[in-house]
Amino acid sequence: MKKSKYVSKKPDPEGFVAYTADENAVWAELFNRQMKLLENRACKEYLDGIKALGLTADHIPQIPEVNERLRALSGWEVSPVPALIGFQEFFELMSNKKFPAATFIRSREEIDYLQEPDIFHEIFGHCPLITLPVYADFMYEYGKLGLNASHKDRVMLARLYWFTVEFGLIQTHDGLRIYGGGILSSYGESQYCLDSDKPIRKLLEPVDAFRTPYRIDIYQPLYFVIKDFSALFKLSKLDLLAMINEARALGMHPPLFEPKIPDDGRFL
């Protein structure tokens, strides 16, 4: 597992973290510019979730305060974790209705993008939709499935998570909108995913998603679209492990991106 340069901040016995003025200022800058941008780009359920959780630009949300509201709305809570965790811990938390969130916030030098999931990505990007019971139920069923899956099947399940929870789009009466937390917390991709004529956008089919490679360090060349949030919950009730086997038998789609070249010149 890749090592992060960031270190999560340790909460006090009551679960609160002492953030610096500069850290709160980074949150405020991120919050304000995303809220202005997402007004006509994010799905309504997400924007309602921001209000329901009481998220504001004033300060980095404290997990005990988020949990008080989240538990009342969907029975979920946020669990503080280090920057990066493994599959086992991730699926254990999700299957217990606990969403993992690192407690650090990105540096100002990486304000536009970082690979590690920070508290802005987790709380601002993901938690508003966990207030929606049908979405929260999908996350719970996904966690239970992953907990009992093999490592190689977990790798495939991660693809489904990537193309839905992280980078999903949804068709609404007002047009195409964003629901994926990886997009919602990204200033650049919030614009690119809806405005650019470069990416492919197509209806989500799980076998298709399982066959699709992705890279985490680029704007996505393909976005899967759902018709509504009930489609996600229905998806969790399908035999996804059988669909994974079907995807393997059919073979992977050719990548829609160039291979990554590390600093030492090797291709990945």
Buried (B, 14 or more C-beta within 10 A) or exposed (E): EEEBEBEBBEBEEEBEBEBEEEBBBBBBBBBEBBBEBBEEBBBEBBBBBBEBBEBBBEBBBBBBBBBEBBEEBBEBBBBBBBBBBEBEEBBBBBBBBBBBBBBBBBBEEBBEEBEBBBBBBBBBBBBBBBBBBBBBBBBBBBBBBBBEBEEEBBEBBBBBBBBBBBBBBBBBEEEBBBBBBBBBBBBEBBBBBBEEEEBEBEEBEBBBBBBBEBBEEEBBBBBBBBEBBEBBBEBBEEEBBEBBBBBBEEEEBEEBBEEEEEEEEEEE
